[in-house]
Amino acid sequence: LTPRHVEEQRNVPMYITNIANQKAGPFGGFLVVSMRPYRAEQIPQVAAITSRFPGAHGGPIHSGEPQEIGIHPDRLSSPDFG
């Protein structure tokens, strides 16, 4: 289950979602997520592995269609960061 960005020796792609962060002083804005493509049947195993590391991203906050969290499919080839 090696992430694609590791195999390609690139930064992980990151996208700004439509999920608002809780404002704390001058900080707020919208949640930024990293996206790692896996097949649907791999998601439970990926979640089990990554959930053990909450200090390093932790488990997935979403799996499924990116537009459900405000990421239009046309943006997948042009991440906001990474």
N, C-alpha and C positions, 0 to 999 in steps of 0.2 A: 504494500500500500504506500509506496514512495510517492510523495506529492510531485506533480508534474513540474512545478517550478524548480524543485531540487534536481530532478533528472535533467532539466534543460539548463541548470546552473544560472538561474535568473532570480530576480526578486519576485516575491509572491504578488499577484495582482490584487489591488485593493480598490474598493468602490464606496462612495458615499451613498448611504441608504436614505429612506424617508422616515427612519426611526429616530425620533428626537431623543437626545441625551437629557438627563436630568441636569438642570442648570445648577452650577455651584460657583458663586461669585462671578468672575468674568468668563467662566468656562461654560460651554453649552454646545449648541450646534447639533449635528446629526451623526449618528453612529457610522463609523467606517468599518467595513468588514473585509477580510481577506477571503478570496474565493479559491477553492480547490475542487477541480472536477473529479468526481467519482461516480461510478455506476450506482444506481438506486440500491441494489442488493449489497453494496459495500458500506452504505451509510451506518448501519448499526455497529459494525466493527470499527469504523473510523471514529464514531462517537464514543465508543467504549474506551478506545485508546486515548483520544485527545482529552476526554473529560477528566482523566487522571492528572492533568497538568493545568490547573486553573490559573497559575501564574504565567503561563506561556500560551495565551489565547484560550485554552480550555476547550470545551465541547462546542459543537456547532450551535449557532443561535437560529439557524434556518437551513432547511434543505428543501429543494424543490425549485419552483419557478422563480427566477431572480426578480421579475416584475412585482412579485408579492411583497418585496421589501424596497421597491422603488428603483430597481436597476433595470433599465430597458435593455432587452436583448441586443440591440444595436450597439450598446456601450461595452459589451463583453470584450471586444477586441481592442478597446481603448480605455484601460483602467484609469481611475482618477490618480492613483499612486502606484508605484512599483513597475 
